């Protein structure tokens, strides 16, 4: 009720949701669901764009950010690059393929000589 929510009333407005989030996460700037690291990455956006366009992998970019004084978890860096409005295009993840069909592999018993 302190945020203006009436359980008997209608729907929940954006203002009510913002007030609840601001009370639940008081340390977050502007009451949004992102932490300080996210805002640090926004400040490094031009650097990130340059490095992604050069084809560097995120692990290398993370190391370069660390040298610039920005400590960030890999997952946060990945989420930022993936959701940066399509401006940062990550290379697709290539998974190795089996050299042979997995059904061709034969499991032998320890005492099996053949």
C-alpha angles and dihedrals in degrees: 000000000000090000091049098261116148112192090202092050132078131282130328116266127217089249092059093048091049091050092050093047091048090054094045095046106032095162094058116101110250091358091275124143095252128091133224092271090063090055089048088056091050087057089053095046097117090048091048092048091051093050095045090048088051088058099247117158118243092247089060092043089051090053091050090049089052089055088053090053098258113127111196135162114244092239092053091050090049093049092048093050092044094050101037092116095273091295093114111056112197119206113251116261110251115209119202115249125221113265087220136023107277090228089067093066113103123209112217127199116240094247094043110112097183 
